[in-house]
Amino acid sequence: MPISSPQDRLAAFWTGVRTAWEGMQGGDLDLNDDFSAFFEGWRAAIDPVEREHTTGTLSIGSSYSGFEPPYGASEEIIDSQVEDGVATVVTRSTGARERYQEYRLVDEADGWRIDTVSTMFSDPFGPAIEGLAARVDEATLDAPMAPLSPRYRLDGDGLFTPGRQVTLATGEQTVIEVRELGGFECRSGVLTVFDLGRDDAEPFARRVAPGTFTADVAIVEGRVGALRVRLADGDPVAWHPADAVGAGNVVGVDYANLAVIDLADLAEVSLRVKEAAYNAWTQLPSPAASLLDFSTGRPFGAVSSSGWGDGSYPAFWGVDASGTPVRLLVDFQMLVRVERGTIRVPWPADEFVVPDPRLEGVVLRPSTGLLRSRLEVDDEWGFIEAVRVVDDRGRVLADSEEDGDLSELAVKGRPSNWTIELDAYLGWQHV
């Protein structure tokens, strides 16, 4: 007999999960003795529950806690809505850890079935990110934009040339595909780039003129290589780091995506709505990219998958001849050619700042004793990959790859026309 209400389906589902969980608690398998065998047993126990109560998209087999069942532990329904054959039910659990879960159920021929579940650890009806509204005014129209480091050579718009053949860092040749996502509204002029799965976002220091912006993505090898937002007509003549307030231009990714959004509108989005948007994005075909409207019917952002996945990725402003931002580029570092090289400097008499601008912050500190000399290498950003000291006949006197220490080398003797060789990561350029 079909289950006639979402609440009845959840009650039956919770009973099934608890029964399977209690069976594992009192069974012969021990999680501490054989992890793999235990989870195979858990998956076997929970699989019939999934088949009976879900649409097949929900996987419980990887969700296990020795403290309580993953679903149905002291859960109470605090909100439910049904519209056009789709139900959303929000619950609150006061078990081992307070949490909220939002179930999405669909009405099928055999009754209601659970399609997705979102788990949240704070009030789902509260703001998705606390304190954002108060940060809108931190962005200003005249915030300075730092010059682009000589370590980077950008061709931002060149990445968005449809059909252009490029050679990737792997040596593989491929063709760029450009997909336009459409326009989104930015009423405040304050943008942010953040991971849709996280609960933190920083405004860009530079405010832009409000308007409707167009987003597109450059795709290579079935992945998004870059996300671009066209802020205004005109071509960029220079690029600058798109620094966040009090931070840099590199954004962390934990959930394989980055979104560009109007910060003021994001401040009005509830946690449950953001989680629903994230879950909807995860269901998109790869490479996943779309506009974001957070159920308002009015897009005010765009999201895309982040190249190879999790990591840290830079954002840049492209400015026209007047210095006005006309592009925002989020670079997933798939369309870059890494530059490495060897920088040579004479053994210095005193503390020495390496003059090559691509090695900003690298300082050499020599010292000389009666029978032995030492070289300390202060490399704030980790640019240096190997250090050698050679004499005027090219003989290697010390090598960090043999000594295993990049920060300090010991050299027999006193300096006499010695040269320091620094193998370094010098930056990247767009292909």
FISEMI-795413 format. One record per residue (C-alpha): residue number from 1; residue in one letter; x, y, z. Coordinates in nm, 3 decimals, padded with zeros to 5 digits, always signed. Each point is the difference from the previous one (the first is absolute). Layout:
N
+-----+------+---------+---------+---------+
| pos | code |       X |       Y |       Z |
+-----+------+---------+---------+---------+
| NUM |    A |       X |       Y |       Z |
...
+-----+------+---------+---------+---------+
//
This chain:
431
+-----+------+---------+---------+---------+
| pos | code |       X |       Y |       Z |
+-----+------+---------+---------+---------+
|   1 |    M | +00.000 | +00.000 | +00.000 |
|   2 |    P | +00.149 | +00.340 | -00.100 |
|   3 |    I | +00.112 | +00.223 | +00.285 |
|   4 |    S | -00.235 | +00.296 | -00.018 |
|   5 |    S | +00.191 | +00.273 | +00.183 |
|   6 |    P | +00.361 | +00.123 | +00.020 |
|   7 |    Q | -00.016 | -00.022 | +00.380 |
|   8 |    D | -00.098 | -00.369 | -00.013 |
|   9 |    R | +00.284 | -00.072 | -00.241 |
|  10 |    L | +00.253 | +00.167 | +00.229 |
|  11 |    A | -00.130 | -00.189 | +00.303 |
|  12 |    A | +00.035 | -00.333 | -00.183 |
|  13 |    F | +00.344 | +00.099 | -00.132 |
|  14 |    W | +00.126 | +00.096 | +00.344 |
|  15 |    T | -00.123 | -00.329 | +00.143 |
|  16 |    G | +00.183 | -00.192 | -00.274 |
|  17 |    V | +00.326 | +00.192 | +00.055 |
|  18 |    R | -00.016 | -00.045 | +00.379 |
|  19 |    T | -00.066 | -00.372 | -00.036 |
|  20 |    A | +00.299 | -00.043 | -00.233 |
|  21 |    W | +00.221 | +00.209 | +00.228 |
|  22 |    E | -00.101 | -00.190 | +00.315 |
|  23 |    G | +00.074 | -00.326 | -00.182 |
|  24 |    M | +00.354 | +00.118 | -00.069 |
|  25 |    Q | +00.047 | +00.105 | +00.361 |
|  26 |    G | -00.080 | -00.343 | +00.131 |
|  27 |    G | +00.140 | -00.202 | -00.290 |
|  28 |    D | +00.314 | -00.210 | -00.046 |
|  29 |    L | +00.195 | +00.264 | -00.197 |
|  30 |    D | +00.222 | +00.244 | +00.188 |
|  31 |    L | +00.089 | +00.334 | -00.158 |
|  32 |    N | +00.334 | +00.007 | +00.183 |
|  33 |    D | +00.100 | -00.354 | -00.104 |
|  34 |    D | -00.078 | +00.013 | -00.372 |
|  35 |    F | -00.105 | +00.337 | -00.141 |
|  36 |    S | -00.068 | -00.128 | -00.354 |
|  37 |    A | -00.202 | -00.301 | +00.109 |
|  38 |    F | -00.205 | +00.214 | +00.238 |
|  39 |    F | -00.098 | +00.249 | -00.270 |
|  40 |    E | -00.079 | -00.278 | -00.244 |
|  41 |    G | -00.238 | -00.135 | +00.264 |
|  42 |    W | -00.149 | +00.345 | +00.057 |
|  43 |    R | -00.058 | +00.052 | -00.371 |
|  44 |    A | -00.166 | -00.342 | -00.024 |
|  45 |    A | -00.227 | +00.086 | +00.294 |
|  46 |    I | -00.098 | +00.346 | -00.126 |
|  47 |    D | -00.042 | -00.084 | -00.370 |
|  48 |    P | -00.356 | -00.141 | +00.039 |
|  49 |    V | -00.096 | +00.315 | +00.192 |
|  50 |    E | +00.124 | +00.219 | -00.284 |
|  51 |    R | -00.187 | -00.204 | -00.259 |
|  52 |    E | -00.324 | +00.011 | +00.196 |
|  53 |    H | -00.007 | +00.367 | +00.093 |
|  54 |    T | +00.208 | +00.206 | -00.245 |
|  55 |    T | +00.007 | +00.082 | -00.369 |
|  56 |    G | +00.343 | -00.157 | -00.028 |
|  57 |    T | +00.199 | +00.324 | +00.012 |
|  58 |    L | +00.062 | -00.008 | +00.375 |
|  59 |    S | +00.299 | -00.205 | +00.117 |
|  60 |    I | +00.008 | -00.082 | +00.370 |
|  61 |    G | +00.267 | -00.270 | -00.021 |
|  62 |    S | +00.284 | +00.242 | +00.075 |
|  63 |    S | -00.186 | +00.165 | +00.290 |
|  64 |    Y | +00.065 | -00.175 | +00.326 |
|  65 |    S | +00.060 | +00.113 | +00.357 |
|  66 |    G | +00.043 | -00.215 | +00.304 |
|  67 |    F | -00.187 | +00.259 | +00.206 |
|  68 |    E | -00.336 | +00.005 | -00.176 |
|  69 |    P | -00.175 | -00.090 | -00.326 |
|  70 |    P | +00.070 | +00.242 | -00.290 |
|  71 |    Y | -00.373 | +00.067 | -00.035 |
|  72 |    G | -00.288 | -00.015 | +00.246 |
|  73 |    A | +00.202 | +00.065 | +00.316 |
|  74 |    S | -00.225 | +00.219 | +00.218 |
|  75 |    E | -00.127 | +00.179 | -00.313 |
|  76 |    E | -00.309 | +00.217 | +00.017 |
|  77 |    I | -00.169 | +00.171 | -00.294 |
|  78 |    I | +00.009 | +00.380 | +00.028 |
|  79 |    D | -00.121 | +00.098 | -00.347 |
|  80 |    S | -00.160 | -00.169 | -00.301 |
|  81 |    Q | -00.132 | +00.121 | -00.334 |
|  82 |    V | -00.152 | -00.179 | -00.298 |
|  83 |    E | -00.030 | +00.147 | -00.350 |
|  84 |    D | -00.050 | -00.165 | -00.340 |
|  85 |    G | +00.088 | -00.349 | +00.117 |
|  86 |    V | +00.315 | +00.107 | +00.185 |
|  87 |    A | +00.025 | +00.022 | +00.378 |
|  88 |    T | +00.268 | +00.164 | +00.214 |
|  89 |    V | +00.016 | -00.102 | +00.363 |
|  90 |    V | +00.240 | +00.161 | +00.248 |
|  91 |    T | +00.089 | -00.184 | +00.320 |
|  92 |    R | +00.200 | +00.078 | +00.311 |
|  93 |    S | +00.203 | -00.265 | +00.180 |
|  94 |    T | +00.114 | +00.031 | +00.360 |
|  95 |    G | +00.209 | -00.315 | +00.006 |
|  96 |    A | +00.378 | -00.021 | +00.042 |
|  97 |    R | +00.028 | +00.332 | -00.187 |
|  98 |    E | -00.276 | +00.245 | -00.078 |
|  99 |    R | -00.065 | +00.010 | -00.370 |
| 100 |    Y | -00.269 | +00.076 | -00.253 |
| 101 |    Q | -00.090 | -00.201 | -00.308 |
| 102 |    E | -00.207 | +00.098 | -00.299 |
| 103 |    Y | -00.160 | -00.287 | -00.185 |
| 104 |    R | -00.126 | +00.036 | -00.354 |
| 105 |    L | -00.262 | -00.259 | -00.091 |
| 106 |    V | -00.177 | -00.065 | -00.329 |
| 107 |    D | -00.342 | -00.157 | -00.052 |
| 108 |    E | +00.044 | -00.306 | -00.221 |
| 109 |    A | -00.234 | -00.278 | -00.108 |
| 110 |    D | +00.067 | -00.202 | +00.315 |
| 111 |    G | -00.025 | +00.300 | +00.233 |
| 112 |    W | +00.240 | +00.255 | +00.138 |
| 113 |    R | +00.372 | -00.073 | -00.027 |
| 114 |    I | +00.303 | +00.184 | +00.139 |
| 115 |    D | +00.208 | +00.159 | -00.274 |
| 116 |    T | +00.265 | +00.209 | +00.181 |
| 117 |    V | +00.103 | +00.096 | +00.353 |
| 118 |    S | +00.197 | +00.307 | +00.107 |
| 119 |    T | +00.164 | +00.004 | +00.342 |
| 120 |    M | +00.060 | +00.333 | +00.179 |
| 121 |    F | +00.150 | +00.076 | +00.340 |
| 122 |    S | -00.161 | +00.338 | +00.061 |
| 123 |    D | -00.344 | +00.153 | -00.044 |
| 124 |    P | -00.103 | -00.077 | -00.361 |
| 125 |    F | -00.228 | +00.304 | -00.006 |
| 126 |    G | +00.277 | +00.235 | +00.114 |
| 127 |    P | +00.254 | +00.166 | -00.231 |
| 128 |    A | +00.220 | -00.230 | -00.205 |
| 129 |    I | +00.304 | +00.205 | +00.100 |
| 130 |    E | -00.007 | +00.206 | +00.316 |
| 131 |    G | +00.087 | +00.371 | -00.007 |
| 132 |    L | +00.007 | +00.054 | -00.377 |
| 133 |    A | -00.245 | +00.290 | -00.004 |
| 134 |    A | +00.230 | +00.207 | +00.221 |
| 135 |    R | +00.292 | -00.055 | -00.239 |
| 136 |    V | -00.153 | +00.146 | -00.316 |
| 137 |    D | +00.130 | +00.349 | +00.076 |
| 138 |    E | +00.356 | -00.128 | +00.042 |
| 139 |    A | +00.034 | +00.000 | -00.379 |
| 140 |    T | +00.064 | +00.337 | -00.166 |
| 141 |    L | +00.008 | +00.131 | -00.355 |
| 142 |    D | +00.347 | +00.145 | +00.050 |
| 143 |    A | +00.167 | -00.293 | +00.177 |
| 144 |    P | +00.352 | -00.028 | -00.144 |
| 145 |    M | +00.085 | -00.296 | -00.218 |
| 146 |    A | +00.346 | -00.147 | +00.051 |
| 147 |    P | +00.225 | -00.033 | -00.306 |
| 148 |    L | +00.025 | -00.343 | -00.155 |
| 149 |    S | +00.309 | -00.191 | +00.110 |
| 150 |    P | +00.259 | -00.056 | -00.275 |
| 151 |    R | -00.037 | -00.368 | +00.087 |
| 152 |    Y | -00.329 | -00.009 | -00.189 |
| 153 |    R | -00.078 | +00.074 | -00.363 |
| 154 |    L | -00.372 | +00.002 | -00.073 |
| 155 |    D | -00.199 | -00.023 | -00.319 |
| 156 |    G | -00.339 | -00.009 | +00.168 |
| 157 |    D | -00.222 | +00.062 | -00.300 |
| 158 |    G | +00.222 | -00.221 | -00.215 |
| 159 |    L | -00.112 | -00.298 | +00.207 |
| 160 |    F | -00.351 | +00.061 | -00.130 |
| 161 |    T | +00.070 | -00.042 | -00.371 |
| 162 |    P | -00.230 | -00.280 | -00.123 |
| 163 |    G | +00.176 | -00.268 | -00.200 |
| 164 |    R | +00.348 | +00.122 | +00.090 |
| 165 |    Q | +00.253 | -00.285 | +00.016 |
| 166 |    V | +00.223 | -00.001 | +00.307 |
| 167 |    T | +00.267 | -00.224 | +00.150 |
| 168 |    L | -00.056 | -00.086 | +00.366 |
| 169 |    A | +00.272 | -00.040 | +00.262 |
| 170 |    T | -00.024 | -00.376 | -00.056 |
| 171 |    G | +00.107 | +00.053 | -00.362 |
| 172 |    E | -00.342 | -00.101 | -00.125 |
| 173 |    Q | -00.159 | +00.211 | -00.272 |
| 174 |    T | -00.364 | +00.094 | +00.033 |
| 175 |    V | -00.257 | +00.256 | -00.114 |
| 176 |    I | -00.170 | +00.262 | +00.214 |
| 177 |    E | -00.379 | -00.009 | +00.020 |
| 178 |    V | -00.180 | +00.311 | +00.127 |
| 179 |    R | -00.340 | -00.033 | +00.164 |
| 180 |    E | -00.200 | +00.312 | +00.081 |
| 181 |    L | -00.203 | -00.038 | +00.319 |
| 182 |    G | -00.203 | +00.320 | -00.039 |
| 183 |    G | -00.047 | +00.324 | +00.187 |
| 184 |    F | -00.038 | +00.060 | +00.371 |
| 185 |    E | -00.086 | +00.315 | +00.190 |
| 186 |    C | +00.234 | +00.167 | +00.247 |
| 187 |    R | -00.195 | +00.280 | +00.167 |
| 188 |    S | +00.256 | +00.087 | +00.267 |
| 189 |    G | +00.318 | +00.000 | -00.210 |
| 190 |    V | +00.166 | -00.212 | +00.272 |
| 191 |    L | +00.109 | -00.341 | -00.122 |
| 192 |    T | +00.142 | -00.303 | +00.176 |
| 193 |    V | +00.151 | -00.326 | -00.119 |
| 194 |    F | -00.056 | -00.293 | +00.234 |
| 195 |    D | -00.050 | -00.374 | +00.018 |
| 196 |    L | -00.374 | -00.067 | -00.001 |
| 197 |    G | +00.049 | -00.290 | +00.238 |
| 198 |    R | +00.172 | +00.211 | +00.266 |
| 199 |    D | -00.134 | +00.247 | +00.255 |
| 200 |    D | +00.242 | +00.290 | -00.051 |
| 201 |    A | +00.032 | +00.273 | -00.263 |
| 202 |    E | +00.204 | +00.320 | -00.026 |
| 203 |    P | -00.097 | +00.309 | -00.203 |
| 204 |    F | +00.239 | +00.122 | -00.263 |
| 205 |    A | +00.162 | +00.323 | +00.113 |
| 206 |    R | -00.081 | +00.164 | -00.333 |
| 207 |    R | -00.364 | +00.088 | -00.056 |
| 208 |    V | -00.122 | +00.012 | -00.361 |
| 209 |    A | -00.286 | +00.184 | -00.167 |
| 210 |    P | -00.329 | -00.189 | +00.052 |
| 211 |    G | -00.147 | -00.164 | -00.305 |
| 212 |    T | -00.080 | -00.322 | -00.180 |
| 213 |    F | +00.314 | -00.203 | -00.058 |
| 214 |    T | +00.053 | -00.290 | -00.240 |
| 215 |    A | +00.174 | -00.317 | +00.116 |
| 216 |    D | +00.168 | -00.262 | -00.214 |
| 217 |    V | +00.241 | -00.287 | +00.047 |
| 218 |    A | +00.295 | -00.131 | -00.201 |
| 219 |    I | -00.006 | -00.380 | -00.020 |
| 220 |    V | +00.293 | -00.230 | -00.080 |
| 221 |    E | +00.014 | -00.377 | +00.027 |
| 222 |    G | -00.350 | -00.008 | +00.148 |
| 223 |    R | +00.091 | +00.234 | +00.287 |
| 224 |    V | -00.047 | +00.370 | +00.068 |
| 225 |    G | +00.334 | +00.173 | -00.047 |
| 226 |    A | -00.122 | +00.350 | +00.085 |
| 227 |    L | -00.312 | +00.192 | +00.100 |
| 228 |    R | -00.037 | +00.351 | -00.141 |
| 229 |    V | -00.243 | +00.278 | +00.085 |
| 230 |    R | -00.034 | +00.281 | -00.252 |
| 231 |    L | -00.072 | +00.309 | +00.208 |
| 232 |    A | -00.012 | +00.253 | -00.283 |
| 233 |    D | +00.070 | +00.049 | -00.370 |
| 234 |    G | +00.356 | +00.063 | -00.104 |
| 235 |    D | +00.318 | -00.203 | +00.001 |
| 236 |    P | +00.235 | -00.041 | +00.295 |
| 237 |    V | +00.342 | +00.157 | -00.052 |
| 238 |    A | +00.144 | -00.106 | +00.337 |
| 239 |    W | -00.067 | -00.249 | +00.276 |
| 240 |    H | +00.015 | +00.037 | +00.378 |
| 241 |    P | -00.049 | -00.240 | +00.291 |
| 242 |    A | -00.364 | +00.008 | +00.112 |
| 243 |    D | +00.078 | +00.031 | +00.369 |
| 244 |    A | -00.262 | -00.061 | +00.266 |
| 245 |    V | -00.032 | +00.243 | +00.290 |
| 246 |    G | +00.296 | -00.059 | +00.227 |
| 247 |    A | +00.111 | -00.302 | -00.202 |
| 248 |    G | +00.153 | -00.101 | -00.330 |
| 249 |    N | -00.139 | -00.115 | -00.331 |
| 250 |    V | +00.023 | -00.377 | +00.057 |
| 251 |    V | -00.319 | -00.185 | +00.096 |
| 252 |    G | -00.010 | -00.340 | +00.169 |
| 253 |    V | -00.214 | -00.282 | -00.137 |
| 254 |    D | -00.117 | -00.301 | +00.201 |
| 255 |    Y | -00.306 | -00.106 | -00.202 |
| 256 |    A | +00.127 | +00.016 | -00.360 |
| 257 |    N | -00.172 | +00.327 | -00.095 |
| 258 |    L | +00.022 | +00.377 | +00.013 |
| 259 |    A | -00.285 | +00.248 | -00.032 |
| 260 |    V | +00.000 | +00.372 | -00.086 |
| 261 |    I | -00.292 | +00.167 | +00.178 |
| 262 |    D | -00.139 | +00.338 | +00.100 |
| 263 |    L | +00.101 | +00.012 | +00.367 |
| 264 |    A | -00.298 | +00.210 | +00.108 |
| 265 |    D | -00.247 | -00.249 | -00.146 |
| 266 |    L | +00.194 | -00.293 | +00.141 |
| 267 |    A | -00.039 | +00.156 | +00.345 |
| 268 |    E | -00.377 | -00.054 | -00.033 |
| 269 |    V | +00.025 | -00.370 | -00.090 |
| 270 |    S | -00.089 | -00.251 | +00.272 |
| 271 |    L | +00.216 | -00.300 | +00.075 |
| 272 |    R | -00.258 | -00.247 | -00.130 |
| 273 |    V | -00.037 | +00.189 | -00.327 |
| 274 |    K | +00.377 | +00.009 | -00.051 |
| 275 |    E | +00.025 | -00.372 | +00.074 |
| 276 |    A | -00.278 | -00.068 | -00.250 |
| 277 |    A | +00.186 | +00.203 | -00.263 |
| 278 |    Y | +00.320 | -00.192 | +00.070 |
| 279 |    N | -00.181 | -00.335 | -00.023 |
| 280 |    A | -00.165 | +00.104 | -00.327 |
| 281 |    W | +00.341 | +00.096 | -00.139 |
| 282 |    T | +00.142 | -00.343 | +00.089 |
| 283 |    Q | -00.270 | -00.162 | -00.215 |
| 284 |    L | +00.101 | +00.189 | -00.314 |
| 285 |    P | +00.182 | -00.189 | -00.275 |
| 286 |    S | +00.375 | +00.049 | -00.002 |
| 287 |    P | +00.156 | +00.247 | -00.046 |
| 288 |    A | -00.256 | +00.162 | +00.231 |
| 289 |    A | -00.061 | +00.373 | -00.048 |
| 290 |    S | -00.314 | +00.211 | +00.030 |
| 291 |    L | -00.153 | +00.326 | +00.115 |
| 292 |    L | -00.118 | +00.020 | +00.361 |
| 293 |    D | -00.333 | +00.148 | +00.106 |
| 294 |    F | -00.045 | -00.171 | +00.340 |
| 295 |    S | -00.369 | -00.064 | -00.073 |
| 296 |    T | -00.074 | +00.370 | -00.060 |
| 297 |    G | -00.048 | -00.026 | -00.377 |
| 298 |    R | +00.255 | +00.283 | -00.037 |
| 299 |    P | +00.360 | -00.116 | -00.058 |
| 300 |    F | +00.258 | +00.192 | +00.201 |
| 301 |    G | +00.302 | -00.225 | -00.041 |
| 302 |    A | +00.164 | -00.283 | -00.190 |
| 303 |    V | +00.176 | -00.319 | +00.107 |
| 304 |    S | +00.227 | -00.248 | -00.171 |
| 305 |    S | +00.206 | -00.304 | +00.082 |
| 306 |    S | +00.360 | +00.084 | +00.083 |
| 307 |    G | +00.236 | -00.150 | -00.254 |
| 308 |    W | +00.171 | -00.303 | +00.155 |
| 309 |    G | -00.206 | +00.035 | +00.321 |
| 310 |    D | +00.094 | +00.116 | +00.348 |
| 311 |    G | +00.292 | +00.235 | +00.055 |
| 312 |    S | +00.065 | +00.373 | -00.012 |
| 313 |    Y | -00.066 | +00.218 | -00.303 |
| 314 |    P | +00.072 | +00.365 | -00.085 |
| 315 |    A | -00.243 | +00.271 | -00.113 |
| 316 |    F | +00.093 | +00.303 | -00.211 |
| 317 |    W | -00.153 | +00.328 | -00.111 |
| 318 |    G | +00.040 | +00.092 | -00.366 |
| 319 |    V | -00.006 | +00.379 | -00.041 |
| 320 |    D | -00.044 | +00.223 | -00.303 |
| 321 |    A | +00.219 | +00.298 | -00.094 |
| 322 |    S | -00.170 | +00.217 | +00.263 |
| 323 |    G | +00.072 | -00.251 | +00.277 |
| 324 |    T | -00.365 | -00.110 | +00.030 |
| 325 |    P | -00.060 | -00.372 | +00.060 |
| 326 |    V | -00.166 | -00.156 | -00.304 |
| 327 |    R | +00.076 | -00.367 | +00.077 |
| 328 |    L | +00.021 | -00.229 | +00.299 |
| 329 |    L | +00.197 | -00.318 | -00.067 |
| 330 |    V | +00.007 | -00.305 | +00.228 |
| 331 |    D | +00.290 | -00.210 | -00.124 |
| 332 |    F | -00.004 | -00.374 | +00.071 |
| 333 |    Q | +00.360 | -00.034 | -00.117 |
| 334 |    M | -00.064 | -00.255 | -00.274 |
| 335 |    L | +00.099 | +00.235 | -00.281 |
| 336 |    V | +00.339 | +00.105 | +00.132 |
| 337 |    R | +00.358 | -00.087 | -00.078 |
| 338 |    V | +00.216 | -00.015 | +00.311 |
| 339 |    E | +00.339 | +00.167 | -00.024 |
| 340 |    R | +00.300 | -00.135 | +00.187 |
| 341 |    G | +00.361 | +00.104 | -00.027 |
| 342 |    T | +00.334 | +00.046 | +00.170 |
| 343 |    I | +00.096 | +00.339 | +00.143 |
| 344 |    R | +00.371 | +00.055 | +00.066 |
| 345 |    V | +00.145 | +00.256 | +00.240 |
| 346 |    P | +00.354 | +00.048 | +00.137 |
| 347 |    W | +00.063 | -00.104 | +00.360 |
| 348 |    P | -00.085 | +00.320 | +00.187 |
| 349 |    A | +00.206 | +00.158 | +00.276 |
| 350 |    D | -00.306 | +00.081 | +00.210 |
| 351 |    E | -00.375 | -00.060 | +00.010 |
| 352 |    F | -00.121 | +00.017 | -00.358 |
| 353 |    V | -00.346 | +00.041 | -00.150 |
| 354 |    V | -00.017 | -00.189 | -00.330 |
| 355 |    P | -00.065 | +00.276 | -00.256 |
| 356 |    D | -00.207 | -00.204 | -00.247 |
| 357 |    P | -00.362 | +00.129 | +00.042 |
| 358 |    R | -00.131 | -00.351 | -00.062 |
| 359 |    L | +00.164 | -00.109 | +00.326 |
| 360 |    E | -00.149 | +00.269 | +00.217 |
| 361 |    G | +00.075 | -00.058 | +00.367 |
| 362 |    V | +00.296 | -00.237 | -00.048 |
| 363 |    V | +00.287 | +00.106 | +00.227 |
| 364 |    L | +00.348 | -00.157 | +00.025 |
| 365 |    R | +00.194 | +00.020 | +00.327 |
| 366 |    P | +00.364 | -00.113 | -00.026 |
| 367 |    S | +00.245 | -00.058 | +00.284 |
| 368 |    T | +00.366 | -00.101 | -00.010 |
| 369 |    G | +00.208 | -00.186 | +00.259 |
| 370 |    L | +00.360 | -00.113 | +00.002 |
| 371 |    L | -00.060 | -00.328 | -00.182 |
| 372 |    R | -00.363 | +00.007 | -00.103 |
| 373 |    S | -00.253 | +00.241 | -00.146 |
| 374 |    R | -00.376 | -00.006 | +00.033 |
| 375 |    L | -00.288 | +00.128 | -00.210 |
| 376 |    E | -00.348 | +00.056 | +00.140 |
| 377 |    V | -00.279 | +00.035 | -00.255 |
| 378 |    D | -00.313 | +00.184 | +00.114 |
| 379 |    D | -00.273 | -00.085 | -00.252 |
| 380 |    E | -00.328 | +00.143 | +00.129 |
| 381 |    W | -00.218 | -00.128 | -00.284 |
| 382 |    G | +00.168 | -00.332 | -00.075 |
| 383 |    F | +00.127 | +00.095 | -00.347 |
| 384 |    I | +00.336 | -00.176 | +00.034 |
| 385 |    E | +00.017 | -00.368 | -00.093 |
| 386 |    A | +00.375 | -00.065 | +00.026 |
| 387 |    V | +00.315 | +00.190 | +00.102 |
| 388 |    R | +00.360 | -00.061 | -00.104 |
| 389 |    V | +00.333 | +00.170 | +00.064 |
| 390 |    V | +00.258 | -00.034 | -00.279 |
| 391 |    D | +00.355 | +00.128 | -00.035 |
| 392 |    D | +00.147 | +00.193 | -00.292 |
| 393 |    R | +00.080 | -00.326 | -00.180 |
| 394 |    G | -00.361 | -00.119 | +00.020 |
| 395 |    R | +00.060 | -00.261 | +00.270 |
| 396 |    V | -00.294 | -00.053 | +00.237 |
| 397 |    L | +00.109 | +00.069 | +00.358 |
| 398 |    A | -00.341 | -00.044 | +00.164 |
| 399 |    D | -00.336 | -00.121 | -00.124 |
| 400 |    S | -00.332 | +00.016 | +00.186 |
| 401 |    E | -00.127 | -00.305 | -00.189 |
| 402 |    E | +00.283 | -00.205 | +00.152 |
| 403 |    D | -00.008 | +00.163 | +00.344 |
| 404 |    G | -00.379 | -00.002 | +00.019 |
| 405 |    D | -00.028 | +00.355 | +00.135 |
| 406 |    L | -00.116 | +00.294 | -00.210 |
| 407 |    S | +00.028 | +00.254 | +00.279 |
| 408 |    E | +00.367 | -00.044 | +00.093 |
| 409 |    L | +00.311 | -00.129 | -00.178 |
| 410 |    A | +00.344 | -00.067 | +00.149 |
| 411 |    V | +00.300 | +00.050 | -00.230 |
| 412 |    K | +00.356 | -00.104 | +00.074 |
| 413 |    G | +00.247 | +00.287 | -00.025 |
| 414 |    R | -00.028 | +00.373 | -00.035 |
| 415 |    P | -00.170 | +00.178 | -00.294 |
| 416 |    S | +00.213 | +00.054 | -00.308 |
| 417 |    N | -00.190 | +00.094 | -00.314 |
| 418 |    W | -00.289 | -00.224 | +00.104 |
| 419 |    T | -00.336 | +00.012 | -00.174 |
| 420 |    I | -00.337 | -00.086 | +00.149 |
| 421 |    E | -00.240 | -00.177 | -00.235 |
| 422 |    L | -00.371 | +00.014 | +00.087 |
| 423 |    D | -00.231 | -00.239 | -00.184 |
| 424 |    A | -00.336 | +00.169 | +00.033 |
| 425 |    Y | -00.364 | +00.010 | -00.096 |
| 426 |    L | -00.011 | +00.333 | -00.184 |
| 427 |    G | -00.372 | +00.028 | -00.069 |
| 428 |    W | -00.233 | -00.081 | -00.285 |
| 429 |    Q | -00.148 | +00.138 | -00.318 |
| 430 |    H | -00.318 | -00.076 | -00.185 |
| 431 |    V | +00.034 | -00.238 | -00.290 |
+-----+------+---------+---------+---------+
//
